[in-house]
Amino acid sequence: MIRPALTATVSALLTGLLLASPALAHDNGEGLVGETDDVIITLFSLGVVVFFFVVVCLGSFIQSRLERRKEQRKAAKLRQRTGW
């Protein structure tokens, strides 16, 4: 059952790759922004570093807020327990 689906997916992917490579090679290897030089590579790499820095900081902030809410909920549940 999985094997025909996997075969169809792989064959569709390979067909797409074979058809796409000649279509994208018409401009002597220039990218979407023109000729690639050191400035473009440097700025793109800096953008990648900044993106992951922001993602890590944002994820840490969200996790700390969620942990604080969890601890408050646990403390409220403990305060409600009374008796034996």
mmCIF file of the N, C-alpha and C atoms, coordinates in Angstrom:
data_MODEL
# 
_entry.id   MODEL 
# 
loop_
_atom_site.group_PDB 
_atom_site.id 
_atom_site.type_symbol 
_atom_site.label_atom_id 
_atom_site.label_alt_id 
_atom_site.label_comp_id 
_atom_site.label_asym_id 
_atom_site.label_entity_id 
_atom_site.label_seq_id 
_atom_site.pdbx_PDB_ins_code 
_atom_site.Cartn_x 
_atom_site.Cartn_y 
_atom_site.Cartn_z 
_atom_site.occupancy 
_atom_site.B_iso_or_equiv 
_atom_site.pdbx_formal_charge 
_atom_site.auth_seq_id 
_atom_site.auth_comp_id 
_atom_site.auth_asym_id 
_atom_site.auth_atom_id 
_atom_site.pdbx_PDB_model_num 
ATOM 1   N N  . MET A 1 1  ? 0.823  -1.186 0.000   1.00 0.00 ? 1  MET A N  1 
ATOM 2   C CA . MET A 1 1  ? 0.000  0.000  0.000   1.00 0.00 ? 1  MET A CA 1 
ATOM 3   C C  . MET A 1 1  ? 0.872  1.258  0.000   1.00 0.00 ? 1  MET A C  1 
ATOM 4   N N  . ILE A 1 2  ? 1.924  1.256  0.785   1.00 0.00 ? 2  ILE A N  1 
ATOM 5   C CA . ILE A 1 2  ? 2.810  2.412  0.837   1.00 0.00 ? 2  ILE A CA 1 
ATOM 6   C C  . ILE A 1 2  ? 3.764  2.410  -0.359  1.00 0.00 ? 2  ILE A C  1 
ATOM 7   N N  . ARG A 1 3  ? 4.120  1.239  -0.808  1.00 0.00 ? 3  ARG A N  1 
ATOM 8   C CA . ARG A 1 3  ? 5.101  1.138  -1.883  1.00 0.00 ? 3  ARG A CA 1 
ATOM 9   C C  . ARG A 1 3  ? 4.646  1.824  -3.178  1.00 0.00 ? 3  ARG A C  1 
ATOM 10  N N  . PRO A 1 4  ? 3.403  1.647  -3.665  1.00 0.00 ? 4  PRO A N  1 
ATOM 11  C CA . PRO A 1 4  ? 2.991  2.367  -4.877  1.00 0.00 ? 4  PRO A CA 1 
ATOM 12  C C  . PRO A 1 4  ? 2.981  3.886  -4.687  1.00 0.00 ? 4  PRO A C  1 
ATOM 13  N N  . ALA A 1 5  ? 2.590  4.333  -3.508  1.00 0.00 ? 5  ALA A N  1 
ATOM 14  C CA . ALA A 1 5  ? 2.575  5.774  -3.251  1.00 0.00 ? 5  ALA A CA 1 
ATOM 15  C C  . ALA A 1 5  ? 3.995  6.324  -3.242  1.00 0.00 ? 5  ALA A C  1 
ATOM 16  N N  . LEU A 1 6  ? 4.909  5.580  -2.645  1.00 0.00 ? 6  LEU A N  1 
ATOM 17  C CA . LEU A 1 6  ? 6.297  6.008  -2.604  1.00 0.00 ? 6  LEU A CA 1 
ATOM 18  C C  . LEU A 1 6  ? 6.899  6.022  -4.002  1.00 0.00 ? 6  LEU A C  1 
ATOM 19  N N  . THR A 1 7  ? 6.605  5.014  -4.789  1.00 0.00 ? 7  THR A N  1 
ATOM 20  C CA . THR A 1 7  ? 7.105  4.953  -6.163  1.00 0.00 ? 7  THR A CA 1 
ATOM 21  C C  . THR A 1 7  ? 6.565  6.119  -6.985  1.00 0.00 ? 7  THR A C  1 
ATOM 22  N N  . ALA A 1 8  ? 5.288  6.429  -6.846  1.00 0.00 ? 8  ALA A N  1 
ATOM 23  C CA . ALA A 1 8  ? 4.693  7.539  -7.588  1.00 0.00 ? 8  ALA A CA 1 
ATOM 24  C C  . ALA A 1 8  ? 5.302  8.869  -7.162  1.00 0.00 ? 8  ALA A C  1 
ATOM 25  N N  . THR A 1 9  ? 5.533  9.033  -5.868  1.00 0.00 ? 9  THR A N  1 
ATOM 26  C CA . THR A 1 9  ? 6.115  10.279 -5.369  1.00 0.00 ? 9  THR A CA 1 
ATOM 27  C C  . THR A 1 9  ? 7.534  10.463 -5.873  1.00 0.00 ? 9  THR A C  1 
ATOM 28  N N  . VAL A 1 10 ? 8.331  9.411  -5.809  1.00 0.00 ? 10 VAL A N  1 
ATOM 29  C CA . VAL A 1 10 ? 9.727  9.507  -6.264  1.00 0.00 ? 10 VAL A CA 1 
ATOM 30  C C  . VAL A 1 10 ? 9.787  9.744  -7.761  1.00 0.00 ? 10 VAL A C  1 
ATOM 31  N N  . SER A 1 11 ? 8.957  9.064  -8.532  1.00 0.00 ? 11 SER A N  1 
ATOM 32  C CA . SER A 1 11 ? 8.994  9.258  -9.983  1.00 0.00 ? 11 SER A CA 1 
ATOM 33  C C  . SER A 1 11 ? 8.523  10.666 -10.359 1.00 0.00 ? 11 SER A C  1 
ATOM 34  N N  . ALA A 1 12 ? 7.528  11.202 -9.660  1.00 0.00 ? 12 ALA A N  1 
ATOM 35  C CA . ALA A 1 12 ? 7.080  12.570 -9.930  1.00 0.00 ? 12 ALA A CA 1 
ATOM 36  C C  . ALA A 1 12 ? 8.169  13.572 -9.577  1.00 0.00 ? 12 ALA A C  1 
ATOM 37  N N  . LEU A 1 13 ? 8.860  13.346 -8.483  1.00 0.00 ? 13 LEU A N  1 
ATOM 38  C CA . LEU A 1 13 ? 9.940  14.237 -8.082  1.00 0.00 ? 13 LEU A CA 1 
ATOM 39  C C  . LEU A 1 13 ? 11.082 14.211 -9.087  1.00 0.00 ? 13 LEU A C  1 
ATOM 40  N N  . LEU A 1 14 ? 11.478 13.031 -9.503  1.00 0.00 ? 14 LEU A N  1 
ATOM 41  C CA . LEU A 1 14 ? 12.559 12.916 -10.481 1.00 0.00 ? 14 LEU A CA 1 
ATOM 42  C C  . LEU A 1 14 ? 12.173 13.521 -11.824 1.00 0.00 ? 14 LEU A C  1 
ATOM 43  N N  . THR A 1 15 ? 10.949 13.322 -12.258 1.00 0.00 ? 15 THR A N  1 
ATOM 44  C CA . THR A 1 15 ? 10.494 13.919 -13.517 1.00 0.00 ? 15 THR A CA 1 
ATOM 45  C C  . THR A 1 15 ? 10.523 15.440 -13.426 1.00 0.00 ? 15 THR A C  1 
ATOM 46  N N  . GLY A 1 16 ? 10.061 15.976 -12.312 1.00 0.00 ? 16 GLY A N  1 
ATOM 47  C CA . GLY A 1 16 ? 10.101 17.423 -12.128 1.00 0.00 ? 16 GLY A CA 1 
ATOM 48  C C  . GLY A 1 16 ? 11.512 17.965 -12.127 1.00 0.00 ? 16 GLY A C  1 
ATOM 49  N N  . LEU A 1 17 ? 12.428 17.250 -11.485 1.00 0.00 ? 17 LEU A N  1 
ATOM 50  C CA . LEU A 1 17 ? 13.818 17.708 -11.458 1.00 0.00 ? 17 LEU A CA 1 
ATOM 51  C C  . LEU A 1 17 ? 14.458 17.647 -12.840 1.00 0.00 ? 17 LEU A C  1 
ATOM 52  N N  . LEU A 1 18 ? 14.165 16.615 -13.592 1.00 0.00 ? 18 LEU A N  1 
ATOM 53  C CA . LEU A 1 18 ? 14.726 16.499 -14.931 1.00 0.00 ? 18 LEU A CA 1 
ATOM 54  C C  . LEU A 1 18 ? 14.207 17.571 -15.863 1.00 0.00 ? 18 LEU A C  1 
ATOM 55  N N  . LEU A 1 19 ? 12.956 17.951 -15.724 1.00 0.00 ? 19 LEU A N  1 
ATOM 56  C CA . LEU A 1 19 ? 12.379 18.977 -16.582 1.00 0.00 ? 19 LEU A CA 1 
ATOM 57  C C  . LEU A 1 19 ? 12.760 20.388 -16.130 1.00 0.00 ? 19 LEU A C  1 
ATOM 58  N N  . ALA A 1 20 ? 13.023 20.568 -14.857 1.00 0.00 ? 20 ALA A N  1 
ATOM 59  C CA . ALA A 1 20 ? 13.307 21.909 -14.339 1.00 0.00 ? 20 ALA A CA 1 
ATOM 60  C C  . ALA A 1 20 ? 14.741 22.337 -14.580 1.00 0.00 ? 20 ALA A C  1 
ATOM 61  N N  . SER A 1 21 ? 15.673 21.419 -14.605 1.00 0.00 ? 21 SER A N  1 
ATOM 62  C CA . SER A 1 21 ? 17.077 21.816 -14.723 1.00 0.00 ? 21 SER A CA 1 
ATOM 63  C C  . SER A 1 21 ? 17.395 22.513 -16.040 1.00 0.00 ? 21 SER A C  1 
ATOM 64  N N  . PRO A 1 22 ? 16.944 22.056 -17.213 1.00 0.00 ? 22 PRO A N  1 
ATOM 65  C CA . PRO A 1 22 ? 17.241 22.813 -18.429 1.00 0.00 ? 22 PRO A CA 1 
ATOM 66  C C  . PRO A 1 22 ? 16.496 24.150 -18.472 1.00 0.00 ? 22 PRO A C  1 
ATOM 67  N N  . ALA A 1 23 ? 15.333 24.206 -17.860 1.00 0.00 ? 23 ALA A N  1 
ATOM 68  C CA . ALA A 1 23 ? 14.553 25.443 -17.900 1.00 0.00 ? 23 ALA A CA 1 
ATOM 69  C C  . ALA A 1 23 ? 15.220 26.550 -17.099 1.00 0.00 ? 23 ALA A C  1 
ATOM 70  N N  . LEU A 1 24 ? 15.953 26.195 -16.067 1.00 0.00 ? 24 LEU A N  1 
ATOM 71  C CA . LEU A 1 24 ? 16.590 27.206 -15.218 1.00 0.00 ? 24 LEU A CA 1 
ATOM 72  C C  . LEU A 1 24 ? 18.012 27.533 -15.636 1.00 0.00 ? 24 LEU A C  1 
ATOM 73  N N  . ALA A 1 25 ? 18.553 26.854 -16.646 1.00 0.00 ? 25 ALA A N  1 
ATOM 74  C CA . ALA A 1 25 ? 19.946 27.047 -17.038 1.00 0.00 ? 25 ALA A CA 1 
ATOM 75  C C  . ALA A 1 25 ? 20.097 27.947 -18.254 1.00 0.00 ? 25 ALA A C  1 
ATOM 76  N N  . HIS A 1 26 ? 19.126 28.754 -18.573 1.00 0.00 ? 26 HIS A N  1 
ATOM 77  C CA . HIS A 1 26 ? 19.181 29.560 -19.788 1.00 0.00 ? 26 HIS A CA 1 
ATOM 78  C C  . HIS A 1 26 ? 19.960 30.855 -19.635 1.00 0.00 ? 26 HIS A C  1 
ATOM 79  N N  . ASP A 1 27 ? 20.316 31.253 -18.416 1.00 0.00 ? 27 ASP A N  1 
ATOM 80  C CA . ASP A 1 27 ? 20.975 32.540 -18.217 1.00 0.00 ? 27 ASP A CA 1 
ATOM 81  C C  . ASP A 1 27 ? 22.409 32.395 -17.718 1.00 0.00 ? 27 ASP A C  1 
ATOM 82  N N  . ASN A 1 28 ? 23.085 31.346 -18.154 1.00 0.00 ? 28 ASN A N  1 
ATOM 83  C CA . ASN A 1 28 ? 24.499 31.118 -17.817 1.00 0.00 ? 28 ASN A CA 1 
ATOM 84  C C  . ASN A 1 28 ? 24.757 31.051 -16.321 1.00 0.00 ? 28 ASN A C  1 
ATOM 85  N N  . GLY A 1 29 ? 23.816 30.560 -15.581 1.00 0.00 ? 29 GLY A N  1 
ATOM 86  C CA . GLY A 1 29 ? 24.027 30.344 -14.158 1.00 0.00 ? 29 GLY A CA 1 
ATOM 87  C C  . GLY A 1 29 ? 23.823 31.554 -13.278 1.00 0.00 ? 29 GLY A C  1 
ATOM 88  N N  . GLU A 1 30 ? 23.349 32.672 -13.811 1.00 0.00 ? 30 GLU A N  1 
ATOM 89  C CA . GLU A 1 30 ? 23.081 33.832 -12.961 1.00 0.00 ? 30 GLU A CA 1 
ATOM 90  C C  . GLU A 1 30 ? 21.841 33.570 -12.131 1.00 0.00 ? 30 GLU A C  1 
ATOM 91  N N  . GLY A 1 31 ? 21.861 34.058 -10.914 1.00 0.00 ? 31 GLY A N  1 
ATOM 92  C CA . GLY A 1 31 ? 20.732 33.853 -10.022 1.00 0.00 ? 31 GLY A CA 1 
ATOM 93  C C  . GLY A 1 31 ? 19.627 34.860 -10.262 1.00 0.00 ? 31 GLY A C  1 
ATOM 94  N N  . LEU A 1 32 ? 18.683 34.903 -9.344  1.00 0.00 ? 32 LEU A N  1 
ATOM 95  C CA . LEU A 1 32 ? 17.539 35.801 -9.475  1.00 0.00 ? 32 LEU A CA 1 
ATOM 96  C C  . LEU A 1 32 ? 17.918 37.261 -9.297  1.00 0.00 ? 32 LEU A C  1 
ATOM 97  N N  . VAL A 1 33 ? 18.998 37.536 -8.571  1.00 0.00 ? 33 VAL A N  1 
ATOM 98  C CA . VAL A 1 33 ? 19.403 38.917 -8.312  1.00 0.00 ? 33 VAL A CA 1 
ATOM 99  C C  . VAL A 1 33 ? 20.541 39.355 -9.209  1.00 0.00 ? 33 VAL A C  1 
ATOM 100 N N  . GLY A 1 34 ? 20.855 38.591 -10.214 1.00 0.00 ? 34 GLY A N  1 
ATOM 101 C CA . GLY A 1 34 ? 21.927 38.953 -11.128 1.00 0.00 ? 34 GLY A CA 1 
ATOM 102 C C  . GLY A 1 34 ? 23.212 38.227 -10.779 1.00 0.00 ? 34 GLY A C  1 
ATOM 103 N N  . GLU A 1 35 ? 24.305 38.839 -11.154 1.00 0.00 ? 35 GLU A N  1 
ATOM 104 C CA . GLU A 1 35 ? 25.612 38.229 -10.905 1.00 0.00 ? 35 GLU A CA 1 
ATOM 105 C C  . GLU A 1 35 ? 25.901 38.208 -9.408  1.00 0.00 ? 35 GLU A C  1 
ATOM 106 N N  . THR A 1 36 ? 26.324 37.064 -8.919  1.00 0.00 ? 36 THR A N  1 
ATOM 107 C CA . THR A 1 36 ? 26.582 36.910 -7.497  1.00 0.00 ? 36 THR A CA 1 
ATOM 108 C C  . THR A 1 36 ? 28.008 37.339 -7.196  1.00 0.00 ? 36 THR A C  1 
ATOM 109 N N  . ASP A 1 37 ? 28.154 38.236 -6.208  1.00 0.00 ? 37 ASP A N  1 
ATOM 110 C CA . ASP A 1 37 ? 29.482 38.650 -5.782  1.00 0.00 ? 37 ASP A CA 1 
ATOM 111 C C  . ASP A 1 37 ? 29.595 38.512 -4.267  1.00 0.00 ? 37 ASP A C  1 
ATOM 112 N N  . ASP A 1 38 ? 30.704 38.967 -3.726  1.00 0.00 ? 38 ASP A N  1 
ATOM 113 C CA . ASP A 1 38 ? 30.968 38.785 -2.298  1.00 0.00 ? 38 ASP A CA 1 
ATOM 114 C C  . ASP A 1 38 ? 29.967 39.518 -1.417  1.00 0.00 ? 38 ASP A C  1 
ATOM 115 N N  . VAL A 1 39 ? 29.508 40.685 -1.849  1.00 0.00 ? 39 VAL A N  1 
ATOM 116 C CA . VAL A 1 39 ? 28.584 41.465 -1.034  1.00 0.00 ? 39 VAL A CA 1 
ATOM 117 C C  . VAL A 1 39 ? 27.255 40.726 -0.894  1.00 0.00 ? 39 VAL A C  1 
ATOM 118 N N  . ILE A 1 40 ? 26.763 40.160 -1.962  1.00 0.00 ? 40 ILE A N  1 
ATOM 119 C CA . ILE A 1 40 ? 25.488 39.440 -1.910  1.00 0.00 ? 40 ILE A CA 1 
ATOM 120 C C  . ILE A 1 40 ? 25.603 38.223 -1.004  1.00 0.00 ? 40 ILE A C  1 
ATOM 121 N N  . ILE A 1 41 ? 26.689 37.478 -1.136  1.00 0.00 ? 41 ILE A N  1 
ATOM 122 C CA . ILE A 1 41 ? 26.888 36.295 -0.297  1.00 0.00 ? 41 ILE A CA 1 
ATOM 123 C C  . ILE A 1 41 ? 27.003 36.692 1.168   1.00 0.00 ? 41 ILE A C  1 
ATOM 124 N N  . THR A 1 42 ? 27.738 37.769 1.443   1.00 0.00 ? 42 THR A N  1 
ATOM 125 C CA . THR A 1 42 ? 27.920 38.216 2.820   1.00 0.00 ? 42 THR A CA 1 
ATOM 126 C C  . THR A 1 42 ? 26.595 38.656 3.437   1.00 0.00 ? 42 THR A C  1 
ATOM 127 N N  . LEU A 1 43 ? 25.828 39.446 2.707   1.00 0.00 ? 43 LEU A N  1 
ATOM 128 C CA . LEU A 1 43 ? 24.555 39.920 3.249   1.00 0.00 ? 43 LEU A CA 1 
ATOM 129 C C  . LEU A 1 43 ? 23.553 38.788 3.423   1.00 0.00 ? 43 LEU A C  1 
ATOM 130 N N  . PHE A 1 44 ? 23.544 37.845 2.491   1.00 0.00 ? 44 PHE A N  1 
ATOM 131 C CA . PHE A 1 44 ? 22.649 36.705 2.636   1.00 0.00 ? 44 PHE A CA 1 
ATOM 132 C C  . PHE A 1 44 ? 23.029 35.875 3.855   1.00 0.00 ? 44 PHE A C  1 
ATOM 133 N N  . SER A 1 45 ? 24.323 35.632 4.034   1.00 0.00 ? 45 SER A N  1 
ATOM 134 C CA . SER A 1 45 ? 24.783 34.857 5.189   1.00 0.00 ? 45 SER A CA 1 
ATOM 135 C C  . SER A 1 45 ? 24.475 35.581 6.497   1.00 0.00 ? 45 SER A C  1 
ATOM 136 N N  . LEU A 1 46 ? 24.657 36.886 6.508   1.00 0.00 ? 46 LEU A N  1 
ATOM 137 C CA . LEU A 1 46 ? 24.310 37.668 7.693   1.00 0.00 ? 46 LEU A CA 1 
ATOM 138 C C  . LEU A 1 46 ? 22.815 37.580 7.978   1.00 0.00 ? 46 LEU A C  1 
ATOM 139 N N  . GLY A 1 47 ? 22.015 37.611 6.939   1.00 0.00 ? 47 GLY A N  1 
ATOM 140 C CA . GLY A 1 47 ? 20.575 37.467 7.104   1.00 0.00 ? 47 GLY A CA 1 
ATOM 141 C C  . GLY A 1 47 ? 20.199 36.125 7.703   1.00 0.00 ? 47 GLY A C  1 
ATOM 142 N N  . VAL A 1 48 ? 20.882 35.061 7.270   1.00 0.00 ? 48 VAL A N  1 
ATOM 143 C CA . VAL A 1 48 ? 20.617 33.732 7.820   1.00 0.00 ? 48 VAL A CA 1 
ATOM 144 C C  . VAL A 1 48 ? 20.974 33.690 9.303   1.00 0.00 ? 48 VAL A C  1 
ATOM 145 N N  . VAL A 1 49 ? 22.114 34.263 9.662   1.00 0.00 ? 49 VAL A N  1 
ATOM 146 C CA . VAL A 1 49 ? 22.542 34.277 11.066  1.00 0.00 ? 49 VAL A CA 1 
ATOM 147 C C  . VAL A 1 49 ? 21.554 35.075 11.915  1.00 0.00 ? 49 VAL A C  1 
ATOM 148 N N  . VAL A 1 50 ? 21.139 36.234 11.436  1.00 0.00 ? 50 VAL A N  1 
ATOM 149 C CA . VAL A 1 50 ? 20.190 37.063 12.185  1.00 0.00 ? 50 VAL A CA 1 
ATOM 150 C C  . VAL A 1 50 ? 18.845 36.350 12.312  1.00 0.00 ? 50 VAL A C  1 
ATOM 151 N N  . PHE A 1 51 ? 18.403 35.684 11.237  1.00 0.00 ? 51 PHE A N  1 
ATOM 152 C CA . PHE A 1 51 ? 17.135 34.948 11.284  1.00 0.00 ? 51 PHE A CA 1 
ATOM 153 C C  . PHE A 1 51 ? 17.164 33.897 12.373  1.00 0.00 ? 51 PHE A C  1 
ATOM 154 N N  . PHE A 1 52 ? 18.212 33.086 12.424  1.00 0.00 ? 52 PHE A N  1 
ATOM 155 C CA . PHE A 1 52 ? 18.258 32.035 13.433  1.00 0.00 ? 52 PHE A CA 1 
ATOM 156 C C  . PHE A 1 52 ? 18.429 32.607 14.838  1.00 0.00 ? 52 PHE A C  1 
ATOM 157 N N  . PHE A 1 53 ? 19.136 33.714 14.972  1.00 0.00 ? 53 PHE A N  1 
ATOM 158 C CA . PHE A 1 53 ? 19.247 34.377 16.268  1.00 0.00 ? 53 PHE A CA 1 
ATOM 159 C C  . PHE A 1 53 ? 17.878 34.817 16.759  1.00 0.00 ? 53 PHE A C  1 
ATOM 160 N N  . VAL A 1 54 ? 17.098 35.424 15.882  1.00 0.00 ? 54 VAL A N  1 
ATOM 161 C CA . VAL A 1 54 ? 15.759 35.890 16.252  1.00 0.00 ? 54 VAL A CA 1 
ATOM 162 C C  . VAL A 1 54 ? 14.854 34.709 16.575  1.00 0.00 ? 54 VAL A C  1 
ATOM 163 N N  . VAL A 1 55 ? 14.945 33.629 15.792  1.00 0.00 ? 55 VAL A N  1 
ATOM 164 C CA . VAL A 1 55 ? 14.111 32.458 16.043  1.00 0.00 ? 55 VAL A CA 1 
ATOM 165 C C  . VAL A 1 55 ? 14.440 31.856 17.414  1.00 0.00 ? 55 VAL A C  1 
ATOM 166 N N  . VAL A 1 56 ? 15.716 31.747 17.741  1.00 0.00 ? 56 VAL A N  1 
ATOM 167 C CA . VAL A 1 56 ? 16.112 31.169 19.029  1.00 0.00 ? 56 VAL A CA 1 
ATOM 168 C C  . VAL A 1 56 ? 15.662 32.067 20.178  1.00 0.00 ? 56 VAL A C  1 
ATOM 169 N N  . CYS A 1 57 ? 15.860 33.370 20.048  1.00 0.00 ? 57 CYS A N  1 
ATOM 170 C CA . CYS A 1 57 ? 15.433 34.288 21.116  1.00 0.00 ? 57 CYS A CA 1 
ATOM 171 C C  . CYS A 1 57 ? 13.927 34.273 21.288  1.00 0.00 ? 57 CYS A C  1 
ATOM 172 N N  . LEU A 1 58 ? 13.189 34.292 20.199  1.00 0.00 ? 58 LEU A N  1 
ATOM 173 C CA . LEU A 1 58 ? 11.737 34.258 20.273  1.00 0.00 ? 58 LEU A CA 1 
ATOM 174 C C  . LEU A 1 58 ? 11.242 32.940 20.861  1.00 0.00 ? 58 LEU A C  1 
ATOM 175 N N  . GLY A 1 59 ? 11.848 31.836 20.458  1.00 0.00 ? 59 GLY A N  1 
ATOM 176 C CA . GLY A 1 59 ? 11.464 30.539 21.010  1.00 0.00 ? 59 GLY A CA 1 
ATOM 177 C C  . GLY A 1 59 ? 11.751 30.446 22.498  1.00 0.00 ? 59 GLY A C  1 
ATOM 178 N N  . SER A 1 60 ? 12.886 30.980 22.928  1.00 0.00 ? 60 SER A N  1 
ATOM 179 C CA . SER A 1 60 ? 13.218 30.971 24.354  1.00 0.00 ? 60 SER A CA 1 
ATOM 180 C C  . SER A 1 60 ? 12.243 31.824 25.152  1.00 0.00 ? 60 SER A C  1 
ATOM 181 N N  . PHE A 1 61 ? 11.874 32.960 24.600  1.00 0.00 ? 61 PHE A N  1 
ATOM 182 C CA . PHE A 1 61 ? 10.919 33.831 25.278  1.00 0.00 ? 61 PHE A CA 1 
ATOM 183 C C  . PHE A 1 61 ? 9.565  33.139 25.417  1.00 0.00 ? 61 PHE A C  1 
ATOM 184 N N  . ILE A 1 62 ? 9.095  32.537 24.343  1.00 0.00 ? 62 ILE A N  1 
ATOM 185 C CA . ILE A 1 62 ? 7.804  31.845 24.378  1.00 0.00 ? 62 ILE A CA 1 
ATOM 186 C C  . ILE A 1 62 ? 7.850  30.678 25.360  1.00 0.00 ? 62 ILE A C  1 
ATOM 187 N N  . GLN A 1 63 ? 8.947  29.929 25.346  1.00 0.00 ? 63 GLN A N  1 
ATOM 188 C CA . GLN A 1 63 ? 9.059  28.790 26.260  1.00 0.00 ? 63 GLN A CA 1 
ATOM 189 C C  . GLN A 1 63 ? 9.071  29.253 27.709  1.00 0.00 ? 63 GLN A C  1 
ATOM 190 N N  . SER A 1 64 ? 9.769  30.339 28.017  1.00 0.00 ? 64 SER A N  1 
ATOM 191 C CA . SER A 1 64 ? 9.804  30.815 29.406  1.00 0.00 ? 64 SER A CA 1 
ATOM 192 C C  . SER A 1 64 ? 8.424  31.289 29.853  1.00 0.00 ? 64 SER A C  1 
ATOM 193 N N  . ARG A 1 65 ? 7.679  31.928 28.963  1.00 0.00 ? 65 ARG A N  1 
ATOM 194 C CA . ARG A 1 65 ? 6.319  32.355 29.320  1.00 0.00 ? 65 ARG A CA 1 
ATOM 195 C C  . ARG A 1 65 ? 5.421  31.148 29.573  1.00 0.00 ? 65 ARG A C  1 
ATOM 196 N N  . LEU A 1 66 ? 5.536  30.131 28.725  1.00 0.00 ? 66 LEU A N  1 
ATOM 197 C CA . LEU A 1 66 ? 4.718  28.937 28.906  1.00 0.00 ? 66 LEU A CA 1 
ATOM 198 C C  . LEU A 1 66 ? 5.093  28.187 30.177  1.00 0.00 ? 66 LEU A C  1 
ATOM 199 N N  . GLU A 1 67 ? 6.381  28.130 30.490  1.00 0.00 ? 67 GLU A N  1 
ATOM 200 C CA . GLU A 1 67 ? 6.820  27.480 31.731  1.00 0.00 ? 67 GLU A CA 1 
ATOM 201 C C  . GLU A 1 67 ? 6.286  28.234 32.948  1.00 0.00 ? 67 GLU A C  1 
ATOM 202 N N  . ARG A 1 68 ? 6.309  29.551 32.885  1.00 0.00 ? 68 ARG A N  1 
ATOM 203 C CA . ARG A 1 68 ? 5.796  30.352 34.000  1.00 0.00 ? 68 ARG A CA 1 
ATOM 204 C C  . ARG A 1 68 ? 4.300  30.098 34.191  1.00 0.00 ? 68 ARG A C  1 
ATOM 205 N N  . ARG A 1 69 ? 3.554  30.038 33.096  1.00 0.00 ? 69 ARG A N  1 
ATOM 206 C CA . ARG A 1 69 ? 2.118  29.736 33.203  1.00 0.00 ? 69 ARG A CA 1 
ATOM 207 C C  . ARG A 1 69 ? 1.885  28.351 33.778  1.00 0.00 ? 69 ARG A C  1 
ATOM 208 N N  . LYS A 1 70 ? 2.709  27.391 33.361  1.00 0.00 ? 70 LYS A N  1 
ATOM 209 C CA . LYS A 1 70 ? 2.563  26.026 33.879  1.00 0.00 ? 70 LYS A CA 1 
ATOM 210 C C  . LYS A 1 70 ? 2.826  25.990 35.374  1.00 0.00 ? 70 LYS A C  1 
ATOM 211 N N  . GLU A 1 71 ? 3.870  26.663 35.812  1.00 0.00 ? 71 GLU A N  1 
ATOM 212 C CA . GLU A 1 71 ? 4.184  26.692 37.242  1.00 0.00 ? 71 GLU A CA 1 
ATOM 213 C C  . GLU A 1 71 ? 3.087  27.394 38.030  1.00 0.00 ? 71 GLU A C  1 
ATOM 214 N N  . GLN A 1 72 ? 2.522  28.469 37.496  1.00 0.00 ? 72 GLN A N  1 
ATOM 215 C CA . GLN A 1 72 ? 1.432  29.142 38.191  1.00 0.00 ? 72 GLN A CA 1 
ATOM 216 C C  . GLN A 1 72 ? 0.207  28.240 38.288  1.00 0.00 ? 72 GLN A C  1 
ATOM 217 N N  . ARG A 1 73 ? -0.078 27.501 37.232  1.00 0.00 ? 73 ARG A N  1 
ATOM 218 C CA . ARG A 1 73 ? -1.219 26.589 37.245  1.00 0.00 ? 73 ARG A CA 1 
ATOM 219 C C  . ARG A 1 73 ? -1.002 25.468 38.258  1.00 0.00 ? 73 ARG A C  1 
ATOM 220 N N  . LYS A 1 74 ? 0.227  24.942 38.328  1.00 0.00 ? 74 LYS A N  1 
ATOM 221 C CA . LYS A 1 74 ? 0.524  23.890 39.309  1.00 0.00 ? 74 LYS A CA 1 
ATOM 222 C C  . LYS A 1 74 ? 0.412  24.427 40.731  1.00 0.00 ? 74 LYS A C  1 
ATOM 223 N N  . ALA A 1 75 ? 0.880  25.652 40.959  1.00 0.00 ? 75 ALA A N  1 
ATOM 224 C CA . ALA A 1 75 ? 0.797  26.245 42.295  1.00 0.00 ? 75 ALA A CA 1 
ATOM 225 C C  . ALA A 1 75 ? -0.654 26.485 42.696  1.00 0.00 ? 75 ALA A C  1 
ATOM 226 N N  . ALA A 1 76 ? -1.480 26.916 41.747  1.00 0.00 ? 76 ALA A N  1 
ATOM 227 C CA . ALA A 1 76 ? -2.895 27.138 42.051  1.00 0.00 ? 76 ALA A CA 1 
ATOM 228 C C  . ALA A 1 76 ? -3.585 25.820 42.366  1.00 0.00 ? 76 ALA A C  1 
ATOM 229 N N  . LYS A 1 77 ? -3.213 24.776 41.676  1.00 0.00 ? 77 LYS A N  1 
ATOM 230 C CA . LYS A 1 77 ? -3.813 23.460 41.934  1.00 0.00 ? 77 LYS A CA 1 
ATOM 231 C C  . LYS A 1 77 ? -3.405 22.955 43.319  1.00 0.00 ? 77 LYS A C  1 
ATOM 232 N N  . LEU A 1 78 ? -2.163 23.198 43.738  1.00 0.00 ? 78 LEU A N  1 
ATOM 233 C CA . LEU A 1 78 ? -1.714 22.793 45.066  1.00 0.00 ? 78 LEU A CA 1 
ATOM 234 C C  . LEU A 1 78 ? -2.406 23.573 46.163  1.00 0.00 ? 78 LEU A C  1 
ATOM 235 N N  . ARG A 1 79 ? -2.680 24.873 45.911  1.00 0.00 ? 79 ARG A N  1 
ATOM 236 C CA . ARG A 1 79 ? -3.377 25.695 46.903  1.00 0.00 ? 79 ARG A CA 1 
ATOM 237 C C  . ARG A 1 79 ? -4.815 25.251 47.088  1.00 0.00 ? 79 ARG A C  1 
ATOM 238 N N  . GLN A 1 80 ? -5.424 24.664 46.061  1.00 0.00 ? 80 GLN A N  1 
ATOM 239 C CA . GLN A 1 80 ? -6.809 24.237 46.152  1.00 0.00 ? 80 GLN A CA 1 
ATOM 240 C C  . GLN A 1 80 ? -6.950 22.943 46.938  1.00 0.00 ? 80 GLN A C  1 
ATOM 241 N N  . ARG A 1 81 ? -5.885 22.178 47.023  1.00 0.00 ? 81 ARG A N  1 
ATOM 242 C CA . ARG A 1 81 ? -5.978 20.887 47.758  1.00 0.00 ? 81 ARG A CA 1 
ATOM 243 C C  . ARG A 1 81 ? -6.074 21.169 49.249  1.00 0.00 ? 81 ARG A C  1 
ATOM 244 N N  . THR A 1 82 ? -7.093 20.624 49.863  1.00 0.00 ? 82 THR A N  1 
ATOM 245 C CA . THR A 1 82 ? -7.251 20.738 51.305  1.00 0.00 ? 82 THR A CA 1 
ATOM 246 C C  . THR A 1 82 ? -7.719 19.393 51.840  1.00 0.00 ? 82 THR A C  1 
ATOM 247 N N  . GLY A 1 83 ? -7.536 19.213 53.086  1.00 0.00 ? 83 GLY A N  1 
ATOM 248 C CA . GLY A 1 83 ? -8.003 17.985 53.719  1.00 0.00 ? 83 GLY A CA 1 
ATOM 249 C C  . GLY A 1 83 ? -6.991 16.877 53.620  1.00 0.00 ? 83 GLY A C  1 
ATOM 250 N N  . TRP A 1 84 ? -7.504 15.697 53.786  1.00 0.00 ? 84 TRP A N  1 
ATOM 251 C CA . TRP A 1 84 ? -6.648 14.530 53.824  1.00 0.00 ? 84 TRP A CA 1 
ATOM 252 C C  . TRP A 1 84 ? -6.339 14.141 52.443  1.00 0.00 ? 84 TRP A C  1 
# 
